Amino acid sequence: MRPEKEFLVKEAATFIDSSNFFFLTDYKGIDAEETGELRKALSVNGAEFHVVKNSSLKIATKEKGIDLGDHLTGHTAIVFGGDDPSAVAKALVGYFKKTDKVSVKAGALSQKVLTSDEVKKLATLPGLESLRAQMLSLLNTSASQLLSVMSAPSRGFVTVLQAKAKQE
């Protein structure tokens, strides 16, 4: 393999290794200013947007055991990074709703390849912080309900004693 191609494959492999997910997009038709806006929107979530060669990405993903099949056609860019794949997918899909020039091709979450529709569904899920808050709320609710159930017999006993005291 030529040194230039080897460098591009290593770069694509670095992109894939740096995150547990990535999304592939078609970027044909957006200019430098729009690309800058997209990069800015993604950087809020710690994600990056890079243009890659399909052949380099194909070799890099094959080495990682990810088969992207027919998704590596046309102009391809990779979006990766950040801790929350849902938030990155939201930012990506939200940006692409503003401009109909480009779209999401596919993605991968760990070793699972995602279709364009699955990436869009991922974008509808609540973010990581929201899920944590919901989980804490569930745990707190259960503890409150348990405390209420455990204190019910003593409350009932006190109520009976008060009623008996009023009768006398």
Secondary structure as UniProt FT lines:
FT   HELIX           3..17
FT   STRAND          21..26
FT   TURN            28..29
FT   HELIX           32..43
FT   TURN            44..46
FT   STRAND          48..52
FT   HELIX           54..63
FT   TURN            64..65
FT   HELIX           69..71
FT   STRAND          76..80
FT   HELIX           85..98
FT   TURN            100..101
FT   STRAND          103..109
FT   TURN            110..111
FT   STRAND          112..115
FT   HELIX           116..124
FT   HELIX           128..167
//
